[in-house]
């Protein structure tokens, strides 16, 4: 093997390739799995309370009295979903999650609905998490506001690069910020509540601001409460990631995944409930439009500080060390929350590819044993959304959680059918099956109700786009599956199709008398075909005459046939010539040898004539033709291979320094001209 002394940019970015037998070493312990799979669910507490309070304030300050009840409903739902997914992980540990459950129990079409919902949700997870992280960075460093979009896309690219290095390395990089976030926010909640107990309740900087409320009727009050609940339900995003990532856990996979799920849910509940409580105690006022806050100066140009920033400033003091630690940890974990999608999206893509609903490229592991193609697609899609929406969190959050609850509802419904089937077929532990049935039935009812609520409350605020994209993905996946099915049927062996080629003819394409042509000629001679000829397409009379002269002077014992091409086309006359040859000689196999340059720099590909590539594409459509590419390594290929062009292989094999040896006499003349 040739070793390249210079390290490529790809190797600097993602590291050296890992052998397949190192896959087990890339699997995750519970300690590392928690930050890599739970960062989305844990980080959602940074914006879920903010969105909940922001929607309630649309109706005025009095509506904040409903916040504890709305938050309690969110916590109850989170408990139900967490318990439901413990059952799902146990029943379907292969990593398909809601998609596999729905596909097996509810049918192909329901499974594809879940898959399309999850794919959309993973993209939005990256966009929302990164936008929220950048929002918290700007809350601490307002001068960065003009570069909001650039920062967001830059972080997406950085996350992709870290994940391309491998699951284990990315989990190590993300573990410290996640645990720092959990510890610092928990400390803030404890300190805030302790201050309340001591009679020194924290006061937020926005507590003094009034709110310009909208006039709403009785029906609108209920709708507003439902909308606040749906925004608070963003705290549930990421719960499904563990069920999709079970294959990434170390053995025992199911037990480790379940333990991680419970730990994640418990921490998320504590942080969500605690942060909401402290924010209400500190009288945090966060409006959908900053100018609706009465008394907020320069509302048109000055961004509001996030709820997390206001609570941290109220508890620890503005611009204190702990304030900046909270902001840094929050921004970090929000940015890293996108990592959940960088693990879930490629894993789901690989499952879809395995089932022939997605391109097979998503099933291929890259150099670092991760599904790198899926990661690149995810990063590109998220960057596009961030660019279109200008990394605006308030707009992006409206697109969020629709896909989550579509997958929640169908996944839990599929689990209900799974347990019912087990009861019908008979099972050894009937009580455990009934317990699972009850849990998943409650989960299905709860998540279906929430899906209806979030659809009604968010549809006109931008969620319609999700409902427009999901059917497109659904039809694409169904079409891909039908395509693979048709191709498989077309190429499978049957008792009627037979192959009986007879004869073996070689054609060497010749442009000019050059070393790559002689190398191709030598390969063709060494293969010992039944017959061999060189073919030149006559486009330029002067060039053709020079070639004929060179051919005679070098005394090459292979006939050179000239095909006239008055319209300067190369591929079609050649294909016609080969078709005529096969018509005369029956089912003879024709092997066409063509030289190809191997270059070391990407820009060199634009400097060489691409005529040969067009010829190859045409030849692929001619029956009975095999195309043999004969590589010639240019000196620049040393960048790739660590070596320069070698001598002609014929020289090394025969010790002949000039040209191929005469192998056999041919019936045709050395140079023969044919018309088109």
Secondary structure as UniProt FT lines:
FT   HELIX           9..14
FT   HELIX           20..22
FT   HELIX           24..26
FT   HELIX           30..43
FT   HELIX           45..56
FT   HELIX           57..59
FT   HELIX           61..66
FT   HELIX           67..91
FT   TURN            93..94
FT   HELIX           97..106
FT   HELIX           108..140
FT   HELIX           142..147
FT   HELIX           148..164
FT   HELIX           167..197
FT   TURN            198..199
FT   TURN            205..208
FT   STRAND          210..211
FT   HELIX           218..232
FT   HELIX           233..236
FT   TURN            237..240
FT   HELIX           241..244
FT   HELIX           246..248
FT   HELIX           253..281
FT   TURN            282..283
FT   HELIX           290..292
FT   STRAND          293..294
FT   TURN            297..301
FT   HELIX           307..316
FT   TURN            318..319
FT   HELIX           321..354
FT   TURN            355..356
FT   HELIX           360..363
FT   TURN            367..368
FT   HELIX           372..388
FT   TURN            389..391
FT   HELIX           393..396
FT   TURN            397..399
FT   HELIX           402..425
FT   HELIX           430..458
FT   HELIX           459..461
FT   TURN            462..463
FT   HELIX           464..491
FT   STRAND          504..509
FT   HELIX           515..526
FT   TURN            527..528
FT   STRAND          531..538
FT   HELIX           541..553
FT   TURN            554..555
FT   STRAND          560..564
FT   TURN            566..567
FT   HELIX           571..585
FT   STRAND          589..598
FT   HELIX           602..607
FT   HELIX           611..619
FT   TURN            620..621
FT   TURN            623..624
FT   STRAND          625..633
FT   HELIX           635..637
FT   HELIX           638..641
FT   HELIX           649..654
FT   STRAND          671..674
//
